[in-house]
Amino acid sequence: MSTSPASPANAPASQRTISAEIEQLRAAWTDGDAQPLIDYPPYRSSVLRHPTKALHPADPEGAELVAPVFGHSDVDPLEADLTIQDRGEPIGERMLVTGRVLDGEGRPVRHQLVEIWQANAAGRYVHQRDQHHAPLDPHFTGTGRCLTDADGVYRFVTIKPGPYPWRNHHNAWRPAHIHFSLFGTDFTQRLITQMYFPGDPLFDLDPIYQSITDPAARDRLLATYDHDLSEHEWQLGYRWDIVLTGGHSTPMEHPEEHDA
Amino acid sequence: MPELDPTPGQTIGPFFAYALPYDRDYELVRPTTTGAVRLHGTVYDGAGSPVPDALLEIRQADGAGAVPTVEGSIRRDGTAFTGWGRCQTDSAGRYSFTTIAPGGDSAPFVAVVVFARGLLHRLFTRAYLPEASASSSPFLASLEPRIRERLIAVRDDDGGLLFDIHLQGELETPFLTFPGEA
């Protein structure tokens, strides 16, 4: 296939080239990079889309100290079940994904919005820009919302997404994942990330996943299969907890958090 | 106190547009509201090209300087001011919120978070009102003038607040990091 070293400069890179770049950056890893490198050339779209100047340290002020508030007027409980959004049932492995949203000190993020989106079982998104030649599922849009409960627990019923091709390089495939959008108690805790499934053979090949150069931090994006969450003749269960950073709140400021 | 390791971020990717945006997500107030103002601009990449697949969110105080903690941002009832909004960029990289100017004693600003395809982790910045100056904010005072001015929105001809975002390059927007971030 496309292993010729003489390919023109604008031709898509081969997986071998991308993997070599990933390996080089992995070798340069030093302890402490818990977040993705925003300057990560193996992910080609990142090259012109990251700041090159140092971030400016700031103490959060005013609105930054307070996350937006969402409630039952914003989110219908049915939005947490992605398998019942149409008259028919989607094709795929039905599964429960649940876990807790916590701050860095282990306190639950209560009654807060969680949004997800994902491909269908065939690896196709309901998005006009997705040109993957895989079938759309008329009974699956792949979007959901819920509010965490008083213990910070979120819970979605969905189907397992498929891996899908993308155009970062030749024969590029993303590991199966679910996009998660999260809010904390502070606006500065805002996070968008992706949850992956254990044992995916595409991990080593994927520049988005590998942009997190700390292997322990990468592992924190993996859900765990939990048989206690699976239901007899109905669905499989996965657990994934999320820890947000940057919160300012202390227990003294929120005494009600000691109630639980 | 237990310190848990943070969950890393990942890019918002190319396919959020059918999931995160919703009706009137960018309209913190109705355009007919007294004091309504457009906070708008274009998101650019390091080559100066517009970024048509970015998503911005803002968080701000109300006109009196109080930060609202009321629900209702997703199903807006047209009266509650929730102080939060979301806007995806259009095919020309433009975004536009309809809101009111935040109030407050010192240097009011609108907090901004930026997501985009190609951007592996979110970026925070601030859009200060045009009246802001080094003397009104210790943070602004701590910045070089040419950095400071990029955090201050420009009043345009029809009274709107223009705040372009450059992800990279000569005009790169100053992005912020907060204590405790990993």
Interface residues (C-beta under 8 A of the other chain):
Chain A: A34 Q35 P36 L37 I38 Y40 Y43 S45 S46 V47 L48 R49 H50 P51 T52 K53 L55 H56 P57 A58 D59 P60 E61 G62 A63 E64 L65 V66 A67 P68 V69 F70 G71 H72 S73 D74 V75 L102 D103 G104 E105 G106 L113 E115 I116 W117 A119 Y125 V126 H127 R129 D130 T141 G142 T143 R145 H179 S181 F187 T188 R190 L191 I192 T193 Q194 I208 Y209 S211 I212 A216 A217 R218 R220 L221 D241 I242 V243 L244 T245 G246 G247 H248
Chain B: M1 P2 E3 L4 D5 P6 T7 P8 G9 Q10 T11 I12 G13 P14 F15 F16 A17 Y18 A19 L20 D45 G46 A47 S49 V51 E57 R59 Q60 A61 G65 V67 P68 T69 V70 E71 G72 S73 I74 R75 D77 T82 G83 W84 P102 G104 P108 F109 V110 A111 V113 F115 A116 R117 G118 L119 L120 H121 R122 L123 F124 R126 F139 L143 I147 L167 Q168 E172 T173 P174 F175 L176 T177 F178 P179 G180 E181 A182
